[in-house]
Amino acid sequence: QVQLVQSGGGLVQTGGSLRLSCAAAGRTFSRYAMGWFRQAPGKEREFVATIIWTVGTTSYADSVKGRFTISRDVAKNTVYLQMNSLKPEDTVVYFCNIDQRNWGQGTQVTVSS
């Protein structure tokens, strides 16, 4: 079993910053990557960022490139999403995942204009 527990998020003004965390527990030894998706009401979940766990290689959606940074702490078994220069369109629920198979509970991010 794999458990993902998210923290962070909340309300911030346009241009502000937030950091999301996702702590993994359980049978995570075979994971390839961890990452973040986001989902707006009535829309499909969309890719945000991913990091290959062993080597730290990252990739980003064009919409967040240059503003968001994904990182990991191997010792803490945790992945982070540092979000800078936030825009109102970033207002959605963010989900972390392992290999797009196991998902966190979701975290609301709200950016006020």
N, C-alpha and C positions, 0 to 999 in steps of 0.2 A: 504494500500500500504506500502511496505517496500523498503527503499533505503539503499544501502550499498556503501559507498565511500571509496576507498582504497587510501593509500598513502605510500610513502617509496619506497624501491627498488632502482635499479640503477646498476652501475658497481662497482665491487670490485675485488681485487686480491684473488687468492686461499689462503685459511686460514683466510680471512677477515670475517667481520660481517656486517650484515644489519638488520634493523628492519622494518617490514611491519605493517601498521595499517589499521584497517577497522572500520569505524564509521557507526553505524546503526541508522536509523531514521524511523519514521512511526509506523506502527502497529506491534511492536516487543514483546509485553507483553506476548504472548503465546509461545515464542520460547523455545525449549528444549536445543539446542546446537548451537554453532557457531564454525566454523572451516575453515581450509584451504585445498585446493586442488591445484594441479599444472598440467600444460599441456604443453608438447613439441609439436612442429609442426608435424602433421600427426599421433599423438598418442592420446590415450584416456586420459581423465582427471584422475589423480591419487590422492588418499588420502594422505594428509600430516599430519594433526593434527586436533584434535577437543577438545572442552572444553564444558562440561555441564554447562549451564549458572548459574543455581541456586547454585550448590555446588562446582563448580570449578574443578571437576574431569577431567583429561586430558588423552588423548591417542595419540599415534604417530605411523607413519609408521616406519618399521624397518630401512629404509634407512636414516632417519633423527634422530632417537632416540639417545639421548646423545649430539646432536649438536643443535637442534632446541628446543625452548621453546614457548609454547602458553600460553597466559595469557589474562585476561580481566580486564577492569575497568568498574564496574557496573555503577558508577555515570556518566561516559562519554559515556556509551553504546558502548564501543569500545573493539575490540579484537585485540591482537597483536601477531606477530610471530617474535620472536628474533632468528635470524639465525647466528650461529657461526661456525667456522671451515668450511667455505663454500668451495665447490669443483666445478670444471668445470661442472660436471654432474648435479649440482643444477641449471644450466642455463636454465630456462624455464619461462613461465608466471604463476604467482600465483593468485589464485582466492579465495576470502573469501566467506563464505556462511552462511545462517541461515537454519538449518535443511535440508540442501541440496535442498532447494526449491528456495530461493532467492540468487542471486549471485552478487558479485561486478564486477567492470568493468575490472579487471585484471591488474596486475602489472608485468612488465618485470624485472627479476633479471638476471644479466649477471656476471659470475665469470670467470675471465681471468686466464689462466695458466701461 
